[in-house]
Amino acid sequence: MGNRADMATEKQKTAARHILEKARKAQADRRGGRAAPRRSPGLSTSETNRLSNDEFAFPKERKEPLVDAKHVRNAIARFDQVEGVSDAERDAAWKRIRSAARRFDVEITESS
């Protein structure tokens, strides 16, 4: 079995594939004249600054806000790019990301 970093990378790849499938379906729906969700607007710097630490995957570093589905997907994609965090902080961040994903109906496929 690979090391922890390899597992997170595989999780990210699986999640990214799923996100791409959903995006392609939404594009096809829009082309077909059906309603499909649009992107949510991004956060401004002042909006990000007003967020509490609890609204971040990595609260100590205030990295990866988890305020909507778009930001949850982004946190998944950038999970391994956050530097200077311990394994315990990374584990806690993954739990927060999974919780936010459930809240915003973002599917995450995990492999053991």
Secondary structure, DSSP 4 states (H G I P E B T S, - for coil): ---HHHHHHHHHHHHHHHHHHHHHHHHHHHHTT---PPPPPPPPHHHHHHS-GGGEEETTTTEEE-SSHHHHHHHHHTGGG--S--HHHHHHHHHHHHHHHHHTT-------
